[in-house]
Every structure is written in C-alpha cells, then in structure tokens.
Amino acid sequence: MTIETLSETGCFGGKIGFYRHASAVNNCDMQFAVFVPPQAAAGKVPVLTFLSGLTCTEENFMVKSGAQRIAAELGLMLVSPDTSPRGEDVSDDPDDDYDFGLGAGFYVNSTELPWSTHYQMYDYVTQELQKVIFENFPGDAVRHGLTGHSMGGHGALTIGLRNPAMFKSLSAFAPICTTLDSPWGKKALGYYLGDDTSTWANYDSCEVARNVADANAYDKVLVDQGADDPWLVEQLKPELLQAACEESGIPLELRIHEGYDHGYYFISTFIEDHLRFHADRLSR
C-alpha cells in the first residue's frame, strides 16, 4: 500500500516520521505517525499502537508523551493514527462542538448517513492500518500491542478485547469505559449508529468485557486513571469496567493515581510503565 512521507527525522537513534495515505475504508486521506527504534536496523521489532483521544491528531502522542526514549531502549516501534477521517467533504459535528465528528471518530464503524460515508474507524484500525504499517515498516505483526487514551482508551479496550488474535498486549489511560452511560458516548454513537442502543454493545468497553469470548486472552489488562480527572465521574466511570471484568474474569489491573488529571502530564508520567508492560508481553 502506497504511503506519502510528510516528514522524517532522527530520534533517539531511530527515526520518527509522519505519513499520509489514501484510505479506501474511510474514503479520504488519512495521516499517521511512526517511531522506528534503532533495533529495526537488524530486523523486525515489536509494535505498540496508541489510539488518541478527542480533538487529537496523529501528532499529540508523538509530541507530548515522551515515549520515544524508552521505546528506543526497548526496541519498540510506536504507531499513532489520526482519530478520525478528515477533509472538506467529511461531515463534522452539526453544532461545531469538539466531541463529535472531526477528531472524534470513536473507533466505530458508522451505519448512519452522512457519517457512514467516511467514519469507519474500527475497520481502519483493525484492517487497513494493519496493512499500511506491516507492508511499509519493519514491525512484527505477531508482536503487536494496543493502548490508548480517553476516547482512544475506549477504542483500545473494545478493539483489543474483540481481537485478541491480533494484539498480544492491552492497556489504556483514562478510558471512556462506557459509551452507553456517558454523555460523550451517547452523543457520538447516537449519530454514528442510530437510536437503537442494542447496536452499540460492540463499542462499549464494559459490554465487550462482560461478554468476551476468552477472559484469559490477556494475562493482564492495565488501566491507569487520574483521581483528579475532571471527566472521571461523568464520562469515564472506570468502576463500571472493573465490575464488568470481575464478572467475566478478565485480569484487570486498575490503578488510580491521586493528584493527576486527564492530560499529557498524566500520560507522560506513566507511559514508561505501559511501554515496559507491553515490551515484556511482546517478548514472550
């Protein structure tokens, strides 16, 4: 699959680049970022894909997380896709709000017009992006982990729990744990999937966890959450995810951190833990 290089530069002995390709799934151009560690000079390396949150692009994680230094030490390739389709003909929030449309694809396959013309982010992450990455970069598809933040944490959990054969490790930062019971989720899925909430179950982390086919597909799922996150009570609700995982037997480690909020200071503080968590499991 052909990609266009927007920029590349050296980074901790490896290389970080930003790229664009024509997406058949989303019916528009899509952009993504990749950090290739120095160990890739000797062969294929394990991969960690990071799904970003509301309003973000492919740049936020690569610019703000500080992940590259540890990823270079561990020999871990990092992938960060954009959070939604984009372009002049891509439908946006009808009220021009930040929590739907551009920058807010929610990692679902939309079934409702006009959104379904472009918003097929679940298939993009699980199908098209896989081909783009593993046909163009020295990543090992057999050693692939998934993580994400907020909306991207929701994406990581729903995609990872539904596709354990594709991903060997799974974690999240401050995920939206229920789309069925959060204002962000209700708004987005109402537009993308319609009013019949029975169709939302595959895109609700708690419902996916509660009905997972193999509770032991991952030896552990790591979730970090800031106790001072302003969205904790209304939007994120990790206690519901914990209850769903206990019900199904998924080995969830939920860590609540006093003094931390929802932003990238929180992510950058705990990113090393997640990188080492994934590197360990991707080396087994």
GIHU-V467965 format. One record per residue. N is the residue number from 1. RES is the residue in one small letter. SS is DSSP state (~ for helix, > for strand, _ for the rest). PHI is phi as a letter, one per 40 degrees, with the letter a starting at -180 (999 if undefined). Layout:
N:RES:SS:PHI
N:RES:SS:PHI
This chain:
1:m:_:999
2:t:_:c
3:i:_:b
4:e:>:b
5:t:>:c
6:l:>:c
7:s:>:a
8:e:>:a
9:t:>:a
10:g:>:c
11:c:>:a
12:f:_:f
13:g:_:g
14:g:>:b
15:k:>:a
16:i:>:b
17:g:>:a
18:f:>:b
19:y:>:b
20:r:>:b
21:h:>:a
22:a:>:c
23:s:>:c
24:a:_:c
25:v:_:c
26:n:_:c
27:n:_:f
28:c:>:a
29:d:>:c
30:m:>:b
31:q:>:b
32:f:>:a
33:a:>:b
34:v:>:b
35:f:>:b
36:v:>:b
37:p:_:c
38:p:~:c
39:q:~:c
40:a:~:c
41:a:~:c
42:a:~:b
43:g:_:i
44:k:_:c
45:v:>:b
46:p:>:c
47:v:>:b
48:l:>:b
49:t:>:c
50:f:>:b
51:l:>:c
52:s:_:c
53:g:_:b
54:l:_:d
55:t:_:g
56:c:_:c
57:t:_:b
58:e:_:c
59:e:~:c
60:n:~:d
61:f:~:c
62:m:~:c
63:v:~:c
64:k:~:b
65:s:_:c
66:g:_:g
67:a:_:c
68:q:~:c
69:r:~:c
70:i:~:c
71:a:~:c
72:a:~:c
73:e:~:c
74:l:~:c
75:g:_:g
76:l:>:b
77:m:>:c
78:l:>:b
79:v:>:b
80:s:>:b
81:p:>:c
82:d:_:c
83:t:_:c
84:s:_:a
85:p:_:c
86:r:_:a
87:g:_:i
88:e:_:c
89:d:_:c
90:v:_:c
91:s:_:c
92:d:_:b
93:d:_:d
94:p:_:c
95:d:_:b
96:d:_:f
97:d:_:c
98:y:_:c
99:d:_:c
100:f:_:a
101:g:>:g
102:l:_:c
103:g:_:g
104:a:>:a
105:g:_:c
106:f:_:f
107:y:_:f
108:v:_:b
109:n:>:c
110:s:_:c
111:t:_:b
112:e:_:b
113:l:_:c
114:p:_:c
115:w:~:c
116:s:~:c
117:t:~:c
118:h:_:b
119:y:_:c
120:q:>:b
121:m:~:c
122:y:~:c
123:d:~:c
124:y:~:c
125:v:~:c
126:t:~:c
127:q:~:b
128:e:~:c
129:l:~:c
130:q:~:d
131:k:~:c
132:v:~:d
133:i:~:c
134:f:~:c
135:e:~:c
136:n:~:b
137:f:_:b
138:p:_:c
139:g:>:c
140:d:>:c
141:a:>:c
142:v:>:c
143:r:>:b
144:h:>:b
145:g:>:b
146:l:>:b
147:t:>:a
148:g:>:i
149:h:>:b
150:s:_:g
151:m:~:d
152:g:~:c
153:g:~:c
154:h:~:d
155:g:~:c
156:a:~:c
157:l:~:c
158:t:~:c
159:i:~:c
160:g:~:c
161:l:~:c
162:r:~:c
163:n:_:b
164:p:_:c
165:a:_:c
166:m:_:c
167:f:_:b
168:k:_:c
169:s:>:a
170:l:>:a
171:s:>:a
172:a:>:a
173:f:>:b
174:a:_:f
175:p:_:c
176:i:_:c
177:c:_:c
178:t:_:a
179:t:_:c
180:l:_:c
181:d:_:b
182:s:_:b
183:p:~:d
184:w:~:d
185:g:~:c
186:k:~:c
187:k:~:c
188:a:~:c
189:l:~:c
190:g:~:c
191:y:~:c
192:y:~:c
193:l:~:b
194:g:_:g
195:d:_:c
196:d:_:c
197:t:~:c
198:s:~:c
199:t:~:c
200:w:~:c
201:a:~:d
202:n:~:c
203:y:~:b
204:d:_:b
205:s:~:d
206:c:~:c
207:e:~:c
208:v:~:c
209:a:~:c
210:r:~:c
211:n:_:b
212:v:_:c
213:a:_:c
214:d:_:b
215:a:_:c
216:n:_:b
217:a:_:c
218:y:_:b
219:d:_:c
220:k:_:a
221:v:>:b
222:l:>:b
223:v:>:b
224:d:>:b
225:q:>:a
226:g:>:c
227:a:_:c
228:d:_:c
229:d:_:c
230:p:_:c
231:w:_:c
232:l:~:d
233:v:~:c
234:e:~:c
235:q:~:b
236:l:~:c
237:k:_:f
238:p:~:c
239:e:~:c
240:l:~:c
241:l:~:c
242:q:~:d
243:a:~:c
244:a:~:c
245:c:~:c
246:e:~:c
247:e:~:c
248:s:~:c
249:g:_:g
250:i:_:c
251:p:_:c
252:l:>:c
253:e:>:b
254:l:>:b
255:r:>:b
256:i:>:b
257:h:>:b
258:e:_:c
259:g:_:g
260:y:_:b
261:d:_:b
262:h:_:c
263:g:_:c
264:y:~:c
265:y:~:c
266:f:~:c
267:i:~:c
268:s:~:c
269:t:~:c
270:f:~:b
271:i:~:c
272:e:~:c
273:d:~:d
274:h:~:c
275:l:~:c
276:r:~:c
277:f:~:d
278:h:~:c
279:a:~:d
280:d:~:c
281:r:~:c
282:l:~:c
283:s:_:c
284:r:_:c
